[in-house]
Each structure stands twice: as structure tokens, then as C-alpha cells.
Amino acid sequence: MRFDIITLLPELFAPLLASGVTRRAYASGQVDVRLWNPRAYAEGHYRRVDDRPFGGGPGMVLLAEPLARCLAAIRAGRGEPRAGQAPLVLFSPIGEPLRHRLVQRWSASAGAILLCGRYEGVDQRFIDAHVDLQISLGDFVLSGGEIAAMALLDAVARLQPGVLNDQDSHQLDSFHPALDGLLDCPHYTRPQTWAGQSVPAALLSGNHAQIERWRREQRLAVTARHRPELIDAARQAARLSAADEAFLAQLGGG
């Protein structure tokens, strides 16, 4: 898959592409990342990419024309038919929240063009003419879309075959369908006792069925305590067993 990223700060992506487990996806080309600076498509000696907003107010707005030229160069380079061209994604507060199901969809796609906004935003005329989808990380504002783009790239990269040391490890992540969309359970490692606290006895039992039941109950408990709406979603999707419901009832979460 290929992700073309439109950003005024391409240097921010260097550590992401060269560090951590997910670098394997970028180095191998499983996730092909290409960086495009719209300043290279701006006119004039100063290569201006922003201007004051009509109507007044603080901040600056990204100009439509340099973005349009940059987008045209990307589309020409991708060589895609118009009917099957990659979607242009803008990271924006009004966008769809980035959740696991959306990451899974992108991980199985051919990629996209990611637009990282800056300043007060992007000229709305460019958005209306070219943006296919808007995505949000949450109800807060960042200085630009680069961090959001990195979050999407990292989440997508770790789902590619061979990227993680254990191919099945991502299936035990929070929100994964293999966990019925629940949060993950607590984890423990050596030493067996630390600061006066011991590892739960079930994890030391050697009884795999008992261990799995403990982990399931912990996932239910953690999710009910911190994200009860995920319990409701699992219940509506008929993902909870009678034993799950009985355990939740004991917690007072039934």
C-alpha cells in the first residue's frame, strides 16, 4: 500500500520511518510512504502557502492553489485511473474518530493521500473540491495534522504481515474483534513479587483454561469500569456469553 503525505514539515516523519518495530513495514515497502511539501508548488520568491482569512481574525489559512498543484503531482505520480484513485484524507476536528475498525479497513486498502493541515486550517474551497474523507484523533486540537498522520501510519503498519515479532500479537490488542472489542487485561512479568505485590495466582497456576478465564474476566472488568459503552456494543453484537453476563452481574455491571 502507498501513503502520500502532504505536509509543510516532512522532517517530522523521519524518526517514525526509521525507528521502532514498525520500521520494518516502511523499509520493506509494505507501507510505502512518500512525503510532499506543498511549498514546492507555491509561486513567488517566498513560496508562500498561506494567507490571512477573509473576514479577519487570528491565524493564517493554507492556500488552495499550492495544495491543488501538489495533489495533481501526486495523482500523476500514482498513475491511477480516476475511478479508482486514492482518497484524499484531511485530519480535522469534524472528522470520523480514528478507531480500530477504521484502522483495519486502511490496513487492507491500497493506501491514501493524507493532508496535514496547519495554522487555522485549509481553504474550504479546496476541501469541498478534493477531500474525500476527514479523520479526527479526538476532541482536542493539535498544531498540525502530522501527529494524526503518524498515528494512522503506525496503527496500519503494525497490522501488516511480518511486522510484529509475533504475528498474532495484535489480535490480543484492546478493541480487536478477537477480544470482542473489549479492552485488554492487565499484564505481569518478573519478579513474581514486587513492592509487596504478587502476581495473581491464576497466572501462576499452569492451568491454561483457568488463565484464559481470568484474562477474560479481567477484560470484562476493566472495560466495564473504564469504557462501559464497549460492553454495550459487545452485548448488542451478541459477543458476550452467559458466563460473561454472570460475571458482569457480580460486578454490578449487568
N, C-alpha and C positions, 0 to 999 in steps of 0.2 A: 504494500500500500504506500501511497505517497501523500505527504502533507506539505503543502506550500504555505509558508507563513509570511504575511505582510506585517512588517514591524519596523519602527524607527530605531529600535535598539537590538539589532541582531546579535550583538556580542553577549547579551544576557543568556542566550541559549547554549553557549559553548560548554559550560560545566554540565548541563543536563545531558548533552550528546556524548560526553566523554567520560562520565563518571557513573558509578553505581552498577547494579545488576542490569538495568535496562539498556546500558550502552551496547549490549550485545545485539539488541534489536536494531539499533541505528547503524552499528558497524557492519552488520551482516546485510543491511539493505532491506530487512524485513519491514522496517518502518523507514522509508526514505523521506528525510526532512530537508527541505530547501528553503533558504531564507531570502526574502526580498525586501529591500529598503525602498519605500516609495519616494524618498528624496532623490533617488537616481532618475526618477521620471518627472521631476519638477523642473520648471523653467526658471531662467534668470540666473544671475551670478550667485545668489544666495540659496538657490534650490529650495525655495520656500514651499512648505507643505501645509501651513496653517494660516488662519487669518481671524480677525475679530468677528464675533457673532453679530448678525443684523439684529437690531432692536436693543443693542447694548448688553451690558452685563459682564461679569468677570470671565477670565479664561479665554482660550482660543479654540477654534474648531478646525478639524482636519479638512483640507480642501478636497473637493470631489475629483477634480481633473487628474492630479498626480496618482490618486488611487485607481482611477479608471484606466490610466495608461499602464500602471503596474499590473493590474488584473489582466489586461489584454495581453501583456507579455507572458504572464503565467499561463494563460489559456493556450496561447500559441505554442509554448514550450511543452505543454502536456499533450497537445495533438489529439484532443478528444473530440468526438462528434458532438454537435450542440445538444442533441437529445440525451446524451449520456455524460455530459460534462460534470465535473466535480462540483459539489455545492460550495458556496461561499458562506462561511460561518463567521459571525461577529459576536464577540464576547461583550455582553451588555446586561445591565440590571433587569431588563424586561424579558430576558431570555428564559428558556426552559431550564430548570435546575439540572446540573450535571449529576446524574445518579447512575448506579451500576448498570441498569438495563440500557441506558444510552451509551455507556462506555462499551458494553458488549456489542451493541449494534455497530459502533465505529470500528471495533477490533476485527470485525468480519467484513468490513467495507473496503473499497478501493482507495479510501482516503478523502481528503477535502482541502480546501483553501481556507486558512484561518486568518482572520483580520484582527489585529491587536490595536484597539483604539487607544488614543492618548488625549490629553488635555480635557476639554469639556465634552468631546465626542466627535462624531463624524457627520459631515453634511448630510442631512436627511435625504436629499435627492439621490445621493449615491446609494444609501441604504435601500430606498424604495426601488431603485433600478437594478440592483445587483445582489443584495444579500438574500440568501435563501433560508437561513436559519440563525437564530440568536440563542446563545447559551449563557447561563449565569452560574457562578460558583456558589452564590448565596446572597443573603440580604446584607451586603456591605459593598463598599466601593474601593477599588484598587486604583493605583496611579495609572495603570495601563492594562491591556489585555494579555501581556506576556506571561504573567504568572498563571493566568487561567489556561492559556495555550499549553504551557508546560505541564500543568496538572492533567490535561486531556492526553497529551503525548505520553506521559509516564504511565497513566492508567491503561492506555491502549497497548503500549509496548510490553508491559508485563504479562499480558494475556496471549502474546504470540508464542507459538511452539518453540521450546528450547531456550527461552529467555531466562526463566527461573530454573534453579538447580533441580528442584522437584517439580515436574510438570504438573502435578495435581495439587500443588500447594495453594494456588489461587482459588481452588474450589472450596477451601475452608476459610476464605475471607468473609468478613462481615458483608451482608447484603447479597451474597451469592445465592442463586437458586438452589444449589446443593445443600445450603443451610436453611432453605425455605425462606430466604430473605431476612433472617434474624441476624442480630449482632453476634460476633464470635465470643467464645467463652474465655475466661482467664487462663493464662499460661504460667508454668513454673519451670525452673531449672535448678541446677546445683548451686549451693548446697541444700541438702534436704531440710535443714533448719537454718533460718537466717533471722537475726534480730529478734529471737524468741518466737518466731512464727514458723510453723511446719507446713510442708506441702500437704494438701488434702489427702486423706488416707486412700480414697478411691483410686487416685493416680498411681499409688504405690502397690496396688493390690495384684497387679498382673492379670486381672480378670478383664478381658477386652470388652465384654458386654457391659460390665459394671462401669468401666471407664467411659464408654460411649454414652451410657445413660446419664452419668454425672455431667458430661460435657453438654449433652442435650438440655438437661435441666438448668445448667448454668447459663446457656444461651437464652433460654426462655426467661430466666430470672433477670438477667442483665437487660434484655430487650424490654421486658415489661416495666422495669424500673426507669429506664432512660429513654426508650423510644416506643411507647405503648401503641402508637399508630402502626408500627410494623407488625405487632401481634394481631391487630385488627385486620391488616392486609393478608396475613398468613391464614387467619381464620376464614376470611371471605373466599380465599382461594382453596379452601379445604385442605390445607397443608398440615394442620395440627391433628395429632392422633388423640384417641381417648385418654391415653396416659399423659400426653401433653396437657390436655384440658384439666385433668385431675390435679396435676402438679400446679398449674396456674391457679386453680381454685384454692389450693392450700396456701398459696402466696397472698390470696385475696385479690388476685388479678383476673379472676374468672368472671 
